[in-house]
Amino acid sequence: MRESQIIVWLIILILIWTLIEQKLLVTKHFIIKSRRLPEEWNHTNFVVLADLHNCSFGRDNERLIKKIDKLAPDYILVPGDMVNKRSACCPSNSFSLLESLAKKYKIYYSYGNHEEKLDSFINEKGNEADMELQKELYSSWTEYRKELIRQGIIFLDNQTVCLTKNGAPFYITGISLDLEYFGRHALQELEPEYLKKAIGKKKENEFQILMAHSPFYFKDYMDWGADLVVSGHVHGGMVRLPGIGGILSPQVKFFPKYHAGLYRRKDKVMLVSRGLGSHSVMPRLFNIPEIISIRLEKE
């Protein structure tokens, strides 16, 4: 067989594998220990679902739901991009999944750049055709959000919720970074005091989870006071290579520093999900979609 034929067959096999791989699912388990965790919240379990982008794992996402049910989390955290900015949200695979899960679990949902883009369509300008499409997408997005709120899902758009167990507080915050921080190529630094202006000061000496779609501002999140950050956005670097990790971020940055897994800074931790889906022409190679399972333990 000629060298050129080998290359063609190799490309065909890779393309076939990418199609198969996108239908697989893995669960990554993490135990996070903290001295600030109240004893009452010891052994609390979370599942993190990120970057579904309206994909489906089985009919009505039944395979994904079965995996979540097997984990039996106390709470589900959704750090954004469950939808696509160019397609309807309601109805959608994301909507039906969250609608089913809301009947069994308490869900906290923060915005990714796709949710923020849909939310911004009310103010954007363009030609008549663009305006009509944006109007339809915005209407679908607002219906999606309204219906999921009605079913008990808590949206955290630069907001914080305080949970209590036997009087012990536990905080979850969702940060919605401005769309300019998701621009391609050069990463824009966060302005001083940006996080405090957007979400206020962190409660002193209280355990704090921060849902932040982009992981690239890890230092800023830690400096703000987050004990645990859950992120997504990078899709695992899209193409992953052994010993190297993710190759490319959605912002067209090669070898992103934060692409998947656990990152630690002193006693603070960030978990970055490889995400569940993809959108437009974004590839996934050697990068199986994942659910993250978190168990919190008192140190």
BAMARVO-655117 format. One record per residue (C-alpha): residue number from 1; x, y, z; residue in one letter. Coordinates in steps of 0.2 Angstrom, whole numbers, padded with zeros to 4 digits. Example, Ala and Ser with C-alpha at 12.3 -4.5 7.8 and 13.67 -1.06 7.14 Angstrom:
<lummars>
<lummar resi="1" xx="0062" yy="-0022" zz="0039" resn="a"/>
<lummar resi="2" xx="0068" yy="-0005" zz="0036" resn="s"/>
</lummars>
This chain:
<lummars>
<lummar resi="1" xx="0000" yy="0000" zz="0000" resn="m"/>
<lummar resi="2" xx="0007" yy="0017" zz="-0005" resn="r"/>
<lummar resi="3" xx="0011" yy="0030" zz="0008" resn="e"/>
<lummar resi="4" xx="-0003" yy="0042" zz="0002" resn="s"/>
<lummar resi="5" xx="-0016" yy="0028" zz="0004" resn="q"/>
<lummar resi="6" xx="-0010" yy="0024" zz="0022" resn="i"/>
<lummar resi="7" xx="-0012" yy="0043" zz="0026" resn="i"/>
<lummar resi="8" xx="-0030" yy="0043" zz="0018" resn="v"/>
<lummar resi="9" xx="-0035" yy="0028" zz="0028" resn="w"/>
<lummar resi="10" xx="-0028" yy="0035" zz="0044" resn="l"/>
<lummar resi="11" xx="-0038" yy="0051" zz="0041" resn="i"/>
<lummar resi="12" xx="-0054" yy="0041" zz="0038" resn="i"/>
<lummar resi="13" xx="-0051" yy="0030" zz="0054" resn="l"/>
<lummar resi="14" xx="-0048" yy="0046" zz="0064" resn="i"/>
<lummar resi="15" xx="-0064" yy="0054" zz="0057" resn="l"/>
<lummar resi="16" xx="-0074" yy="0038" zz="0061" resn="i"/>
<lummar resi="17" xx="-0067" yy="0038" zz="0079" resn="w"/>
<lummar resi="18" xx="-0072" yy="0056" zz="0082" resn="t"/>
<lummar resi="19" xx="-0090" yy="0052" zz="0078" resn="l"/>
<lummar resi="20" xx="-0090" yy="0037" zz="0089" resn="i"/>
<lummar resi="21" xx="-0080" yy="0046" zz="0103" resn="e"/>
<lummar resi="22" xx="-0093" yy="0060" zz="0104" resn="q"/>
<lummar resi="23" xx="-0107" yy="0047" zz="0109" resn="k"/>
<lummar resi="24" xx="-0096" yy="0040" zz="0123" resn="l"/>
<lummar resi="25" xx="-0097" yy="0046" zz="0141" resn="l"/>
<lummar resi="26" xx="-0085" yy="0045" zz="0156" resn="v"/>
<lummar resi="27" xx="-0086" yy="0051" zz="0174" resn="t"/>
<lummar resi="28" xx="-0072" yy="0059" zz="0183" resn="k"/>
<lummar resi="29" xx="-0072" yy="0058" zz="0202" resn="h"/>
<lummar resi="30" xx="-0064" yy="0071" zz="0213" resn="f"/>
<lummar resi="31" xx="-0063" yy="0072" zz="0232" resn="i"/>
<lummar resi="32" xx="-0060" yy="0090" zz="0238" resn="i"/>
<lummar resi="33" xx="-0055" yy="0093" zz="0256" resn="k"/>
<lummar resi="34" xx="-0056" yy="0110" zz="0265" resn="s"/>
<lummar resi="35" xx="-0054" yy="0116" zz="0282" resn="r"/>
<lummar resi="36" xx="-0067" yy="0129" zz="0279" resn="r"/>
<lummar resi="37" xx="-0080" yy="0117" zz="0275" resn="l"/>
<lummar resi="38" xx="-0093" yy="0116" zz="0289" resn="p"/>
<lummar resi="39" xx="-0095" yy="0099" zz="0297" resn="e"/>
<lummar resi="40" xx="-0113" yy="0099" zz="0292" resn="e"/>
<lummar resi="41" xx="-0108" yy="0099" zz="0274" resn="w"/>
<lummar resi="42" xx="-0096" yy="0085" zz="0275" resn="n"/>
<lummar resi="43" xx="-0098" yy="0072" zz="0262" resn="h"/>
<lummar resi="44" xx="-0109" yy="0083" zz="0251" resn="t"/>
<lummar resi="45" xx="-0109" yy="0077" zz="0233" resn="n"/>
<lummar resi="46" xx="-0111" yy="0087" zz="0217" resn="f"/>
<lummar resi="47" xx="-0112" yy="0083" zz="0198" resn="v"/>
<lummar resi="48" xx="-0105" yy="0096" zz="0186" resn="v"/>
<lummar resi="49" xx="-0113" yy="0097" zz="0169" resn="l"/>
<lummar resi="50" xx="-0105" yy="0109" zz="0156" resn="a"/>
<lummar resi="51" xx="-0105" yy="0113" zz="0138" resn="d"/>
<lummar resi="52" xx="-0119" yy="0101" zz="0132" resn="l"/>
<lummar resi="53" xx="-0122" yy="0113" zz="0117" resn="h"/>
<lummar resi="54" xx="-0139" yy="0104" zz="0115" resn="n"/>
<lummar resi="55" xx="-0131" yy="0087" zz="0111" resn="c"/>
<lummar resi="56" xx="-0139" yy="0071" zz="0116" resn="s"/>
<lummar resi="57" xx="-0133" yy="0055" zz="0123" resn="f"/>
<lummar resi="58" xx="-0146" yy="0042" zz="0118" resn="g"/>
<lummar resi="59" xx="-0165" yy="0047" zz="0116" resn="r"/>
<lummar resi="60" xx="-0169" yy="0061" zz="0127" resn="d"/>
<lummar resi="61" xx="-0152" yy="0060" zz="0135" resn="n"/>
<lummar resi="62" xx="-0157" yy="0044" zz="0143" resn="e"/>
<lummar resi="63" xx="-0139" yy="0038" zz="0145" resn="r"/>
<lummar resi="64" xx="-0133" yy="0054" zz="0153" resn="l"/>
<lummar resi="65" xx="-0148" yy="0054" zz="0165" resn="i"/>
<lummar resi="66" xx="-0144" yy="0036" zz="0170" resn="k"/>
<lummar resi="67" xx="-0126" yy="0040" zz="0174" resn="k"/>
<lummar resi="68" xx="-0132" yy="0055" zz="0184" resn="i"/>
<lummar resi="69" xx="-0144" yy="0044" zz="0194" resn="d"/>
<lummar resi="70" xx="-0131" yy="0031" zz="0197" resn="k"/>
<lummar resi="71" xx="-0121" yy="0045" zz="0205" resn="l"/>
<lummar resi="72" xx="-0136" yy="0051" zz="0215" resn="a"/>
<lummar resi="73" xx="-0129" yy="0069" zz="0219" resn="p"/>
<lummar resi="74" xx="-0135" yy="0081" zz="0232" resn="d"/>
<lummar resi="75" xx="-0134" yy="0095" zz="0219" resn="y"/>
<lummar resi="76" xx="-0130" yy="0098" zz="0201" resn="i"/>
<lummar resi="77" xx="-0119" yy="0112" zz="0196" resn="l"/>
<lummar resi="78" xx="-0121" yy="0119" zz="0178" resn="v"/>
<lummar resi="79" xx="-0107" yy="0131" zz="0173" resn="p"/>
<lummar resi="80" xx="-0114" yy="0136" zz="0156" resn="g"/>
<lummar resi="81" xx="-0115" yy="0133" zz="0138" resn="d"/>
<lummar resi="82" xx="-0129" yy="0120" zz="0139" resn="m"/>
<lummar resi="83" xx="-0137" yy="0129" zz="0123" resn="v"/>
<lummar resi="84" xx="-0131" yy="0136" zz="0107" resn="n"/>
<lummar resi="85" xx="-0131" yy="0154" zz="0103" resn="k"/>
<lummar resi="86" xx="-0137" yy="0150" zz="0085" resn="r"/>
<lummar resi="87" xx="-0151" yy="0138" zz="0088" resn="s"/>
<lummar resi="88" xx="-0168" yy="0137" zz="0098" resn="a"/>
<lummar resi="89" xx="-0167" yy="0134" zz="0117" resn="c"/>
<lummar resi="90" xx="-0185" yy="0129" zz="0120" resn="c"/>
<lummar resi="91" xx="-0188" yy="0115" zz="0115" resn="p"/>
<lummar resi="92" xx="-0170" yy="0108" zz="0114" resn="s"/>
<lummar resi="93" xx="-0160" yy="0093" zz="0121" resn="n"/>
<lummar resi="94" xx="-0154" yy="0104" zz="0135" resn="s"/>
<lummar resi="95" xx="-0171" yy="0109" zz="0140" resn="f"/>
<lummar resi="96" xx="-0178" yy="0092" zz="0140" resn="s"/>
<lummar resi="97" xx="-0163" yy="0086" zz="0150" resn="l"/>
<lummar resi="98" xx="-0164" yy="0099" zz="0163" resn="l"/>
<lummar resi="99" xx="-0183" yy="0097" zz="0164" resn="e"/>
<lummar resi="100" xx="-0181" yy="0079" zz="0168" resn="s"/>
<lummar resi="101" xx="-0167" yy="0082" zz="0181" resn="l"/>
<lummar resi="102" xx="-0176" yy="0096" zz="0190" resn="a"/>
<lummar resi="103" xx="-0189" yy="0083" zz="0195" resn="k"/>
<lummar resi="104" xx="-0176" yy="0074" zz="0206" resn="k"/>
<lummar resi="105" xx="-0161" yy="0086" zz="0210" resn="y"/>
<lummar resi="106" xx="-0158" yy="0104" zz="0215" resn="k"/>
<lummar resi="107" xx="-0149" yy="0112" zz="0200" resn="i"/>
<lummar resi="108" xx="-0139" yy="0128" zz="0200" resn="y"/>
<lummar resi="109" xx="-0135" yy="0136" zz="0183" resn="y"/>
<lummar resi="110" xx="-0123" yy="0150" zz="0179" resn="s"/>
<lummar resi="111" xx="-0121" yy="0158" zz="0161" resn="y"/>
<lummar resi="112" xx="-0108" yy="0153" zz="0148" resn="g"/>
<lummar resi="113" xx="-0104" yy="0164" zz="0134" resn="n"/>
<lummar resi="114" xx="-0118" yy="0156" zz="0123" resn="h"/>
<lummar resi="115" xx="-0131" yy="0160" zz="0136" resn="e"/>
<lummar resi="116" xx="-0124" yy="0178" zz="0138" resn="e"/>
<lummar resi="117" xx="-0124" yy="0180" zz="0119" resn="k"/>
<lummar resi="118" xx="-0142" yy="0174" zz="0118" resn="l"/>
<lummar resi="119" xx="-0146" yy="0186" zz="0132" resn="d"/>
<lummar resi="120" xx="-0138" yy="0201" zz="0123" resn="s"/>
<lummar resi="121" xx="-0148" yy="0199" zz="0107" resn="f"/>
<lummar resi="122" xx="-0162" yy="0211" zz="0114" resn="i"/>
<lummar resi="123" xx="-0149" yy="0225" zz="0112" resn="n"/>
<lummar resi="124" xx="-0140" yy="0220" zz="0096" resn="e"/>
<lummar resi="125" xx="-0142" yy="0229" zz="0079" resn="k"/>
<lummar resi="126" xx="-0141" yy="0222" zz="0062" resn="g"/>
<lummar resi="127" xx="-0150" yy="0220" zz="0045" resn="n"/>
<lummar resi="128" xx="-0168" yy="0215" zz="0045" resn="e"/>
<lummar resi="129" xx="-0165" yy="0197" zz="0043" resn="a"/>
<lummar resi="130" xx="-0152" yy="0196" zz="0057" resn="d"/>
<lummar resi="131" xx="-0164" yy="0206" zz="0068" resn="m"/>
<lummar resi="132" xx="-0178" yy="0194" zz="0065" resn="e"/>
<lummar resi="133" xx="-0167" yy="0179" zz="0069" resn="l"/>
<lummar resi="134" xx="-0160" yy="0187" zz="0085" resn="q"/>
<lummar resi="135" xx="-0178" yy="0191" zz="0090" resn="k"/>
<lummar resi="136" xx="-0183" yy="0173" zz="0088" resn="e"/>
<lummar resi="137" xx="-0168" yy="0166" zz="0097" resn="l"/>
<lummar resi="138" xx="-0170" yy="0179" zz="0112" resn="y"/>
<lummar resi="139" xx="-0188" yy="0174" zz="0113" resn="s"/>
<lummar resi="140" xx="-0183" yy="0155" zz="0114" resn="s"/>
<lummar resi="141" xx="-0170" yy="0159" zz="0127" resn="w"/>
<lummar resi="142" xx="-0181" yy="0169" zz="0138" resn="t"/>
<lummar resi="143" xx="-0194" yy="0155" zz="0137" resn="e"/>
<lummar resi="144" xx="-0181" yy="0142" zz="0141" resn="y"/>
<lummar resi="145" xx="-0175" yy="0152" zz="0156" resn="r"/>
<lummar resi="146" xx="-0193" yy="0156" zz="0162" resn="k"/>
<lummar resi="147" xx="-0199" yy="0137" zz="0161" resn="e"/>
<lummar resi="148" xx="-0183" yy="0130" zz="0170" resn="l"/>
<lummar resi="149" xx="-0185" yy="0143" zz="0184" resn="i"/>
<lummar resi="150" xx="-0203" yy="0138" zz="0186" resn="r"/>
<lummar resi="151" xx="-0197" yy="0120" zz="0188" resn="q"/>
<lummar resi="152" xx="-0186" yy="0125" zz="0202" resn="g"/>
<lummar resi="153" xx="-0169" yy="0128" zz="0193" resn="i"/>
<lummar resi="154" xx="-0159" yy="0142" zz="0201" resn="i"/>
<lummar resi="155" xx="-0150" yy="0153" zz="0188" resn="f"/>
<lummar resi="156" xx="-0135" yy="0163" zz="0195" resn="l"/>
<lummar resi="157" xx="-0132" yy="0177" zz="0184" resn="d"/>
<lummar resi="158" xx="-0119" yy="0187" zz="0194" resn="n"/>
<lummar resi="159" xx="-0129" yy="0181" zz="0210" resn="q"/>
<lummar resi="160" xx="-0125" yy="0171" zz="0225" resn="t"/>
<lummar resi="161" xx="-0136" yy="0159" zz="0235" resn="v"/>
<lummar resi="162" xx="-0134" yy="0154" zz="0253" resn="c"/>
<lummar resi="163" xx="-0138" yy="0136" zz="0258" resn="l"/>
<lummar resi="164" xx="-0139" yy="0131" zz="0276" resn="t"/>
<lummar resi="165" xx="-0139" yy="0114" zz="0284" resn="k"/>
<lummar resi="166" xx="-0142" yy="0114" zz="0303" resn="n"/>
<lummar resi="167" xx="-0138" yy="0133" zz="0303" resn="g"/>
<lummar resi="168" xx="-0121" yy="0131" zz="0294" resn="a"/>
<lummar resi="169" xx="-0120" yy="0142" zz="0278" resn="p"/>
<lummar resi="170" xx="-0113" yy="0136" zz="0262" resn="f"/>
<lummar resi="171" xx="-0112" yy="0149" zz="0247" resn="y"/>
<lummar resi="172" xx="-0113" yy="0146" zz="0228" resn="i"/>
<lummar resi="173" xx="-0110" yy="0160" zz="0216" resn="t"/>
<lummar resi="174" xx="-0112" yy="0162" zz="0197" resn="g"/>
<lummar resi="175" xx="-0101" yy="0174" zz="0188" resn="i"/>
<lummar resi="176" xx="-0106" yy="0180" zz="0171" resn="s"/>
<lummar resi="177" xx="-0091" yy="0187" zz="0163" resn="l"/>
<lummar resi="178" xx="-0094" yy="0201" zz="0149" resn="d"/>
<lummar resi="179" xx="-0093" yy="0194" zz="0132" resn="l"/>
<lummar resi="180" xx="-0077" yy="0204" zz="0128" resn="e"/>
<lummar resi="181" xx="-0068" yy="0191" zz="0140" resn="y"/>
<lummar resi="182" xx="-0072" yy="0177" zz="0128" resn="f"/>
<lummar resi="183" xx="-0064" yy="0186" zz="0113" resn="g"/>
<lummar resi="184" xx="-0053" yy="0176" zz="0101" resn="r"/>
<lummar resi="185" xx="-0034" yy="0176" zz="0101" resn="h"/>
<lummar resi="186" xx="-0027" yy="0188" zz="0115" resn="a"/>
<lummar resi="187" xx="-0034" yy="0185" zz="0132" resn="l"/>
<lummar resi="188" xx="-0040" yy="0201" zz="0140" resn="q"/>
<lummar resi="189" xx="-0036" yy="0203" zz="0158" resn="e"/>
<lummar resi="190" xx="-0049" yy="0206" zz="0171" resn="l"/>
<lummar resi="191" xx="-0051" yy="0224" zz="0176" resn="e"/>
<lummar resi="192" xx="-0046" yy="0227" zz="0195" resn="p"/>
<lummar resi="193" xx="-0061" yy="0225" zz="0206" resn="e"/>
<lummar resi="194" xx="-0071" yy="0217" zz="0192" resn="y"/>
<lummar resi="195" xx="-0077" yy="0202" zz="0202" resn="l"/>
<lummar resi="196" xx="-0081" yy="0213" zz="0217" resn="k"/>
<lummar resi="197" xx="-0091" yy="0224" zz="0207" resn="k"/>
<lummar resi="198" xx="-0100" yy="0210" zz="0198" resn="a"/>
<lummar resi="199" xx="-0104" yy="0198" zz="0212" resn="i"/>
<lummar resi="200" xx="-0099" yy="0208" zz="0228" resn="g"/>
<lummar resi="201" xx="-0086" yy="0203" zz="0242" resn="k"/>
<lummar resi="202" xx="-0084" yy="0185" zz="0247" resn="k"/>
<lummar resi="203" xx="-0091" yy="0180" zz="0264" resn="k"/>
<lummar resi="204" xx="-0076" yy="0179" zz="0276" resn="e"/>
<lummar resi="205" xx="-0072" yy="0162" zz="0283" resn="n"/>
<lummar resi="206" xx="-0086" yy="0154" zz="0274" resn="e"/>
<lummar resi="207" xx="-0085" yy="0140" zz="0261" resn="f"/>
<lummar resi="208" xx="-0088" yy="0147" zz="0244" resn="q"/>
<lummar resi="209" xx="-0091" yy="0138" zz="0227" resn="i"/>
<lummar resi="210" xx="-0089" yy="0149" zz="0212" resn="l"/>
<lummar resi="211" xx="-0096" yy="0144" zz="0195" resn="m"/>
<lummar resi="212" xx="-0086" yy="0153" zz="0181" resn="a"/>
<lummar resi="213" xx="-0088" yy="0147" zz="0164" resn="h"/>
<lummar resi="214" xx="-0070" yy="0152" zz="0158" resn="s"/>
<lummar resi="215" xx="-0056" yy="0145" zz="0168" resn="p"/>
<lummar resi="216" xx="-0043" yy="0157" zz="0162" resn="f"/>
<lummar resi="217" xx="-0045" yy="0169" zz="0176" resn="y"/>
<lummar resi="218" xx="-0041" yy="0156" zz="0190" resn="f"/>
<lummar resi="219" xx="-0029" yy="0168" zz="0199" resn="k"/>
<lummar resi="220" xx="-0043" yy="0181" zz="0200" resn="d"/>
<lummar resi="221" xx="-0056" yy="0169" zz="0206" resn="y"/>
<lummar resi="222" xx="-0044" yy="0163" zz="0220" resn="m"/>
<lummar resi="223" xx="-0039" yy="0181" zz="0225" resn="d"/>
<lummar resi="224" xx="-0058" yy="0185" zz="0226" resn="w"/>
<lummar resi="225" xx="-0059" yy="0171" zz="0239" resn="g"/>
<lummar resi="226" xx="-0067" yy="0156" zz="0230" resn="a"/>
<lummar resi="227" xx="-0063" yy="0139" zz="0238" resn="d"/>
<lummar resi="228" xx="-0068" yy="0129" zz="0224" resn="l"/>
<lummar resi="229" xx="-0071" yy="0135" zz="0206" resn="v"/>
<lummar resi="230" xx="-0080" yy="0124" zz="0193" resn="v"/>
<lummar resi="231" xx="-0077" yy="0129" zz="0175" resn="s"/>
<lummar resi="232" xx="-0079" yy="0122" zz="0157" resn="g"/>
<lummar resi="233" xx="-0078" yy="0132" zz="0141" resn="h"/>
<lummar resi="234" xx="-0061" yy="0124" zz="0134" resn="v"/>
<lummar resi="235" xx="-0069" yy="0108" zz="0129" resn="h"/>
<lummar resi="236" xx="-0054" yy="0099" zz="0135" resn="g"/>
<lummar resi="237" xx="-0043" yy="0108" zz="0122" resn="g"/>
<lummar resi="238" xx="-0053" yy="0099" zz="0109" resn="m"/>
<lummar resi="239" xx="-0039" yy="0088" zz="0103" resn="v"/>
<lummar resi="240" xx="-0030" yy="0080" zz="0117" resn="r"/>
<lummar resi="241" xx="-0013" yy="0071" zz="0116" resn="l"/>
<lummar resi="242" xx="-0005" yy="0060" zz="0129" resn="p"/>
<lummar resi="243" xx="0007" yy="0069" zz="0140" resn="g"/>
<lummar resi="244" xx="0002" yy="0086" zz="0132" resn="i"/>
<lummar resi="245" xx="-0016" yy="0088" zz="0136" resn="g"/>
<lummar resi="246" xx="-0027" yy="0100" zz="0126" resn="g"/>
<lummar resi="247" xx="-0021" yy="0108" zz="0110" resn="i"/>
<lummar resi="248" xx="-0033" yy="0122" zz="0107" resn="l"/>
<lummar resi="249" xx="-0045" yy="0133" zz="0116" resn="s"/>
<lummar resi="250" xx="-0061" yy="0140" zz="0108" resn="p"/>
<lummar resi="251" xx="-0053" yy="0157" zz="0109" resn="q"/>
<lummar resi="252" xx="-0040" yy="0150" zz="0096" resn="v"/>
<lummar resi="253" xx="-0026" yy="0149" zz="0109" resn="k"/>
<lummar resi="254" xx="-0014" yy="0134" zz="0107" resn="f"/>
<lummar resi="255" xx="-0010" yy="0124" zz="0122" resn="f"/>
<lummar resi="256" xx="-0021" yy="0133" zz="0135" resn="p"/>
<lummar resi="257" xx="-0014" yy="0133" zz="0152" resn="k"/>
<lummar resi="258" xx="-0031" yy="0127" zz="0159" resn="y"/>
<lummar resi="259" xx="-0040" yy="0114" zz="0149" resn="h"/>
<lummar resi="260" xx="-0046" yy="0099" zz="0160" resn="a"/>
<lummar resi="261" xx="-0045" yy="0092" zz="0177" resn="g"/>
<lummar resi="262" xx="-0039" yy="0099" zz="0194" resn="l"/>
<lummar resi="263" xx="-0029" yy="0114" zz="0197" resn="y"/>
<lummar resi="264" xx="-0023" yy="0120" zz="0214" resn="r"/>
<lummar resi="265" xx="-0017" yy="0136" zz="0221" resn="r"/>
<lummar resi="266" xx="-0012" yy="0134" zz="0239" resn="k"/>
<lummar resi="267" xx="-0028" yy="0128" zz="0248" resn="d"/>
<lummar resi="268" xx="-0040" yy="0133" zz="0233" resn="k"/>
<lummar resi="269" xx="-0045" yy="0122" zz="0219" resn="v"/>
<lummar resi="270" xx="-0052" yy="0124" zz="0202" resn="m"/>
<lummar resi="271" xx="-0060" yy="0109" zz="0192" resn="l"/>
<lummar resi="272" xx="-0062" yy="0111" zz="0173" resn="v"/>
<lummar resi="273" xx="-0074" yy="0100" zz="0164" resn="s"/>
<lummar resi="274" xx="-0070" yy="0094" zz="0147" resn="r"/>
<lummar resi="275" xx="-0088" yy="0096" zz="0143" resn="g"/>
<lummar resi="276" xx="-0101" yy="0085" zz="0135" resn="l"/>
<lummar resi="277" xx="-0104" yy="0092" zz="0118" resn="g"/>
<lummar resi="278" xx="-0097" yy="0102" zz="0104" resn="s"/>
<lummar resi="279" xx="-0105" yy="0115" zz="0092" resn="h"/>
<lummar resi="280" xx="-0102" yy="0121" zz="0074" resn="s"/>
<lummar resi="281" xx="-0086" yy="0113" zz="0067" resn="v"/>
<lummar resi="282" xx="-0077" yy="0111" zz="0084" resn="m"/>
<lummar resi="283" xx="-0068" yy="0094" zz="0084" resn="p"/>
<lummar resi="284" xx="-0066" yy="0082" zz="0098" resn="r"/>
<lummar resi="285" xx="-0052" yy="0070" zz="0097" resn="l"/>
<lummar resi="286" xx="-0045" yy="0058" zz="0110" resn="f"/>
<lummar resi="287" xx="-0057" yy="0069" zz="0121" resn="n"/>
<lummar resi="288" xx="-0072" yy="0058" zz="0127" resn="i"/>
<lummar resi="289" xx="-0086" yy="0069" zz="0134" resn="p"/>
<lummar resi="290" xx="-0087" yy="0069" zz="0153" resn="e"/>
<lummar resi="291" xx="-0097" yy="0071" zz="0169" resn="i"/>
<lummar resi="292" xx="-0088" yy="0077" zz="0184" resn="i"/>
<lummar resi="293" xx="-0092" yy="0070" zz="0201" resn="s"/>
<lummar resi="294" xx="-0087" yy="0080" zz="0217" resn="i"/>
<lummar resi="295" xx="-0087" yy="0074" zz="0235" resn="r"/>
<lummar resi="296" xx="-0083" yy="0088" zz="0248" resn="l"/>
<lummar resi="297" xx="-0074" yy="0082" zz="0264" resn="e"/>
<lummar resi="298" xx="-0070" yy="0092" zz="0280" resn="k"/>
<lummar resi="299" xx="-0051" yy="0092" zz="0282" resn="e"/>
</lummars>
